[in-house]
Amino acid sequence: MSEESNTVPTMAEMAAKNESPEILFWVGCAGSFDDRYKKVTIAFVKILNAVGIKFAVLGPEESCTGDPARRAGNEFLFQMQAMSNITVLNGYNIKKIVTACPHCFNTIKNEYPELGGNYEMVHHSTFLQQLIDEGRIKMKEGGAFKGKKITYHDSCYLGRANGVYEAPRKVLESLDADLVEMKRNRSTGLCCGGGGAQMWKEPEKGNKDINVERTEEALQTGATTVAVACPFCLTMMSDGVKNKEKENEVVVKDLAELIAESQGL
């Protein structure tokens, strides 16, 4: 990987030069610390650099948005984390933020305003769709995904919570792949089992884990790729595929990874 494609400036470095970015890329906990999801961060950075977007990250000044704390019922911790982030963001006069995590997206977009944090929040699926629509990402017809079956799993926090259903699908359609829908999709999509702070605990006793149920629906489509747009969904669906011992036949990938692959990045 060339230095050029992997350059990630921080807001502190930019501010020191009296510069400001077009967008702040909010990496999130998973994008920073989860080994599997770091690949999504790298893929998205490669795309931003390839199309010449001037962006920055907060680096060590970024902390958790507080979403898991609030979902788990710790309102005090949520407000502490949120206020800390808002102070940093407002200090840099940030206006536009792009993130690959629907949980970060939902929290900063819908819950930070009441604490004084008002920003234009864009999820990376919408941002990628805009870049494709503007012709800044040029998709090749008959690319690596032509004729391959891909199914898309709707993240609850992107779909039901924020009504973003079409952008991810348009991104996948641009790959020239065969997009096949699961039985439950869009507003009737089934949760992967990781939202609402469930990611951090073992499931209650029942007949079947939710991620296994959802993976079964994905496998029924005959798709060889399960596309996701959320770190929790990526983990839960990957675990579901492993549970079904299908990891040699079915891959779970984020939209950014699929676009980066199609571009040869």
Backbone torsions as a table, in degrees:
resi	resn	phi	psi	omega
1	MET	NA	128.6	-178.5
2	SER	-73.4	156.4	177.5
3	GLU	-57.1	-40.1	-175.1
4	GLU	-57.5	-44.3	-174.8
5	SER	-76.7	-11.5	-173.6
6	ASN	-117.9	18.8	-177.9
7	THR	-80.5	126.7	179.5
8	VAL	-130.9	97.8	178.3
9	PRO	-77.5	149.1	175.3
10	THR	-94.9	161.0	178.1
11	MET	-61.4	-37.7	-178.7
12	ALA	-61.6	-42.8	178.7
13	GLU	-64.4	-42.0	-179.6
14	MET	-66.7	-44.2	-179.2
15	ALA	-61.6	-35.5	179.6
16	ALA	-63.5	-28.1	178.8
17	LYS	-95.2	6.8	-178.0
18	ASN	63.4	32.3	179.8
19	GLU	-111.0	158.3	173.6
20	SER	-133.9	145.0	-176.7
21	PRO	-83.7	162.4	172.0
22	GLU	-66.3	-42.5	-179.5
23	ILE	-137.9	151.7	167.1
24	LEU	-97.5	125.3	175.3
25	PHE	-89.2	110.6	178.0
26	TRP	-86.4	111.9	-170.7
27	VAL	-77.9	-41.9	-179.8
28	GLY	83.6	164.4	-176.4
29	CYS	-62.6	-47.0	-177.0
30	ALA	-64.0	-43.9	-179.0
31	GLY	-65.8	-20.4	-180.0
32	SER	-94.7	-38.2	-168.5
33	PHE	-116.2	-25.5	-177.3
34	ASP	-81.5	119.9	-173.9
35	ASP	-56.0	-40.6	-179.6
36	ARG	-68.6	-42.2	-175.0
37	TYR	-78.7	-16.1	174.4
38	LYS	-59.0	-30.9	179.9
39	LYS	-64.0	-31.5	177.9
40	VAL	-70.1	-42.5	177.1
41	THR	-57.6	-47.6	-178.9
42	ILE	-63.3	-42.6	179.7
43	ALA	-60.9	-43.1	-178.5
44	PHE	-67.9	-39.3	177.6
45	VAL	-62.3	-42.5	178.4
46	LYS	-59.6	-41.1	179.5
47	ILE	-65.3	-46.7	-179.7
48	LEU	-58.1	-44.3	179.6
49	ASN	-68.2	-38.0	-178.3
50	ALA	-64.4	-35.1	-178.7
51	VAL	-95.0	0.5	174.6
52	GLY	76.7	32.7	175.9
53	ILE	-80.6	131.4	176.8
54	LYS	-85.5	108.7	-175.6
55	PHE	-133.8	167.3	175.0
56	ALA	-147.3	162.6	173.3
57	VAL	-119.9	163.6	177.3
58	LEU	-81.2	-21.7	-179.2
59	GLY	62.8	-132.5	-177.0
60	PRO	-65.8	-10.7	178.6
61	GLU	-84.3	-8.6	178.2
62	GLU	-87.5	133.1	172.1
63	SER	-128.4	172.8	-177.8
64	CYS	-53.4	141.8	-178.3
65	THR	-66.6	-21.3	-176.7
66	GLY	100.0	0.4	-179.5
67	ASP	-55.8	-51.8	-178.4
68	PRO	-61.4	-37.0	-179.8
69	ALA	-62.2	-46.3	-178.3
70	ARG	-66.7	-43.4	-179.6
71	ARG	-62.8	-32.4	-178.7
72	ALA	-84.2	-2.8	175.7
73	GLY	98.4	6.8	-180.0
74	ASN	-98.4	79.5	-175.8
75	GLU	-63.5	-35.8	-179.3
76	PHE	-61.1	-48.4	179.6
77	LEU	-64.1	-41.1	178.1
78	PHE	-56.1	-48.7	-176.3
79	GLN	-66.8	-34.9	176.5
80	MET	-62.8	-47.3	-178.2
81	GLN	-66.5	-42.4	-178.9
82	ALA	-63.5	-46.6	-178.2
83	MET	-62.8	-38.6	178.3
84	SER	-61.1	-46.4	179.4
85	ASN	-66.6	-41.5	-178.9
86	ILE	-63.1	-40.0	177.8
87	THR	-59.0	-43.9	179.6
88	VAL	-66.5	-48.5	-177.5
89	LEU	-61.9	-45.1	-179.7
90	ASN	-68.6	-31.3	177.5
91	GLY	-61.8	-34.1	178.6
92	TYR	-92.5	0.5	-179.9
93	ASN	58.5	43.2	-178.7
94	ILE	-71.1	135.9	179.8
95	LYS	-113.2	-40.7	-173.5
96	LYS	-126.2	127.8	-177.6
97	ILE	-124.5	134.5	173.5
98	VAL	-117.2	134.7	177.9
99	THR	-138.6	151.7	177.5
100	ALA	-92.9	-1.2	-177.0
101	CYS	-107.3	117.3	179.2
102	PRO	-61.3	-26.7	180.0
103	HIS	-71.5	-46.4	174.9
104	CYS	-61.3	-44.0	-179.1
105	PHE	-56.8	-51.5	-177.6
106	ASN	-64.3	-42.9	-176.1
107	THR	-67.0	-48.8	-177.7
108	ILE	-69.0	-38.2	-177.7
109	LYS	-70.5	-45.5	-170.3
110	ASN	-105.3	-20.4	-173.5
111	GLU	-113.9	-22.6	178.3
112	TYR	-72.6	-31.8	-178.4
113	PRO	-54.7	-36.7	-178.0
114	GLU	-69.9	-12.3	178.2
115	LEU	-108.8	10.4	175.9
116	GLY	96.6	12.4	178.8
117	GLY	-109.6	102.5	-178.2
118	ASN	-116.5	113.0	-176.6
119	TYR	-139.3	156.8	172.0
120	GLU	-82.5	111.1	-177.7
121	MET	-99.9	132.0	179.1
122	VAL	-130.0	130.0	175.0
123	HIS	-81.5	148.9	-173.5
124	HIS	-62.3	-24.3	177.4
125	SER	-64.5	-43.3	178.1
126	THR	-67.5	-40.1	-179.1
127	PHE	-64.7	-42.7	178.2
128	LEU	-64.1	-41.1	178.6
129	GLN	-61.5	-40.9	178.7
130	GLN	-62.5	-42.6	179.9
131	LEU	-63.8	-36.4	178.1
132	ILE	-70.2	-45.1	179.6
133	ASP	-60.2	-37.2	-178.8
134	GLU	-79.6	-4.8	-179.9
135	GLY	78.6	11.1	179.5
136	ARG	-79.0	-30.8	167.3
137	ILE	-103.7	115.8	-178.1
138	LYS	-96.4	115.5	-178.5
139	MET	-88.4	138.0	179.4
140	LYS	-91.0	135.0	173.2
141	GLU	-73.3	143.6	-179.5
142	GLY	66.3	35.8	179.8
143	GLY	-76.5	-163.4	-174.8
144	ALA	-60.8	-22.2	-174.8
145	PHE	-102.7	3.1	-175.8
146	LYS	-56.6	126.9	176.8
147	GLY	78.3	-5.8	179.4
148	LYS	-81.4	142.2	179.4
149	LYS	-84.2	124.2	176.6
150	ILE	-124.6	136.2	172.6
151	THR	-116.1	148.5	-177.7
152	TYR	-113.9	130.8	177.5
153	HIS	-99.4	120.4	179.6
154	ASP	-74.0	125.0	172.1
155	SER	-75.0	135.9	-179.2
156	CYS	-58.2	-41.7	-174.4
157	TYR	-76.8	-17.5	175.5
158	LEU	-92.0	-44.5	-176.9
159	GLY	-78.0	-87.0	-174.4
160	ARG	-57.5	-39.5	-175.9
161	ALA	-74.3	-29.6	-174.3
162	ASN	-132.4	4.6	173.8
163	GLY	67.6	20.3	178.6
164	VAL	-93.0	95.5	179.9
165	TYR	-114.0	-38.5	-170.8
166	GLU	-81.7	-36.7	-175.8
167	ALA	-55.2	-49.7	-179.3
168	PRO	-61.3	-37.9	-179.1
169	ARG	-68.9	-36.9	178.0
170	LYS	-65.8	-37.4	177.4
171	VAL	-61.2	-44.3	-178.6
172	LEU	-69.1	-38.1	178.7
173	GLU	-62.7	-32.7	-179.5
174	SER	-66.4	-18.0	179.1
175	LEU	-75.6	-6.6	-178.9
176	ASP	68.7	23.7	179.2
177	ALA	-91.5	173.0	177.6
178	ASP	-96.7	101.5	-176.8
179	LEU	-82.9	115.0	179.8
180	VAL	-112.4	131.5	-175.9
181	GLU	-89.0	145.3	171.9
182	MET	-74.4	161.4	-179.1
183	LYS	-53.7	-46.3	178.1
184	ARG	-102.7	115.8	-179.8
185	ASN	-145.6	171.3	-177.0
186	ARG	52.3	-126.9	-173.2
187	SER	-70.1	-13.5	176.7
188	THR	-107.4	16.2	178.6
189	GLY	-61.9	153.2	179.6
190	LEU	-97.7	136.7	178.3
191	CYS	-59.9	147.5	177.5
192	CYS	-74.1	-15.1	-179.4
193	GLY	101.2	1.6	-175.3
194	GLY	-105.6	-10.7	-176.1
195	GLY	-78.3	174.7	176.0
196	GLY	61.1	34.3	-179.9
197	ALA	67.9	9.3	177.4
198	GLN	-68.9	-20.9	-179.9
199	MET	-57.3	-28.9	-170.3
200	TRP	-98.6	10.2	-178.1
201	LYS	-142.3	163.5	175.6
202	GLU	-76.4	146.7	179.8
203	PRO	-68.4	154.7	174.6
204	GLU	-68.1	162.4	-179.2
205	LYS	-65.5	141.1	177.9
206	GLY	-168.0	-169.8	-178.5
207	ASN	-80.4	-29.0	-173.8
208	LYS	-160.7	142.2	175.5
209	ASP	-68.9	145.2	-177.1
210	ILE	-61.0	-40.0	-177.4
211	ASN	-65.1	-29.2	177.1
212	VAL	-70.6	-43.9	176.6
213	GLU	-57.5	-44.7	-178.3
214	ARG	-68.7	-38.6	179.2
215	THR	-64.6	-37.6	177.4
216	GLU	-59.7	-40.5	177.9
217	GLU	-64.3	-38.5	179.8
218	ALA	-66.4	-42.7	-178.3
219	LEU	-67.1	-32.1	179.4
220	GLN	-62.7	-22.5	-179.6
221	THR	-74.8	-16.3	-177.0
222	GLY	80.9	7.3	-179.1
223	ALA	-71.7	145.3	176.8
224	THR	-97.2	-11.8	175.7
225	THR	-128.1	129.6	171.5
226	VAL	-103.2	114.1	-178.9
227	ALA	-91.6	136.4	178.2
228	VAL	-132.0	168.9	178.7
229	ALA	-139.7	35.3	-175.7
230	CYS	-156.3	136.3	-179.3
231	PRO	-63.1	-37.7	179.9
232	PHE	-66.2	-43.7	179.5
233	CYS	-61.8	-38.5	179.9
234	LEU	-60.8	-46.1	179.4
235	THR	-64.8	-49.0	-174.6
236	MET	-66.8	-40.9	-179.9
237	MET	-71.9	-36.6	176.6
238	SER	-62.7	-42.5	178.1
239	ASP	-63.7	-36.8	178.5
240	GLY	-64.6	-41.5	179.3
241	VAL	-64.8	-39.8	177.8
242	LYS	-64.9	-40.8	178.9
243	ASN	-57.6	-35.0	-179.5
244	LYS	-89.6	2.7	-179.8
245	GLU	53.4	45.7	-178.7
246	LYS	-116.1	14.9	-173.0
247	GLU	-65.1	-16.9	177.2
248	ASN	-82.9	-16.6	-176.8
249	GLU	-109.4	-29.1	-173.8
250	VAL	-125.3	130.1	176.5
251	VAL	-111.1	149.1	175.7
252	VAL	-112.1	121.2	-176.5
253	LYS	-138.2	150.7	175.8
254	ASP	-79.9	154.6	179.4
255	LEU	-53.8	-41.4	-177.6
256	ALA	-62.7	-38.4	179.1
257	GLU	-65.3	-40.6	-178.9
258	LEU	-66.2	-41.5	178.9
259	ILE	-67.1	-44.6	179.6
260	ALA	-59.8	-41.0	177.8
261	GLU	-63.0	-44.5	-177.6
262	SER	-64.5	-25.0	-179.8
263	GLN	-92.1	-3.1	-178.4
264	GLY	69.3	29.1	-177.8
265	LEU	-88.7	NA	NA
